[in-house]
Amino acid sequence: MSVRQGSVVLRQPHRPRAISFLGLETIGGWAVKLYGISAAADVPRPALVAATVETAASLLPSPARTDSRYGIGFAIAHDAADYCFALVDWWHGEHEIHQRLFSAPRERPDALSPHPGEAIGCVWELAVTDFERRAWLRHVLANPEGPDPDAYLNAHFTGRV
């Protein structure tokens, strides 16, 4: 089978972006690993990071810890070339990631609202999600000594994608 490009036109060649671990946030009893991505700098603008944390605080389930969740998640503030994005993810049950995706105009990073459409993330955001999935397997699900949420929280991704 041959796959042809069709009408998709690349706006520009891929340029790697820095992905930074910004810290571990405590948000309403949740332990949230916070990441930042930016198209124009090494880290996203502070207003977007703050809006991402505020958005996470407004939607993470309460209470954080129950019989079906650890109270652990991760969030991504992405200062992209065309929009501001915030992804808020949390672990539910043993092996599910629940996610909400928000966006805002570039000139209003504090105006995050639910992102319309069916997107789940871009190549940069999904690099974080993939790292987190692998870390969850390594430290929680497939750890021979049993689940170690603290080891999971201490594992974080930093790099260029």
Summary of the structure (lengths in Angstrom):
residues: 161
radius of gyration: 16.4
end to end distance: 29.1
largest distance: 51.2
contacts: 450
relative contact order: 0.17
helix: 24%
strand: 33%
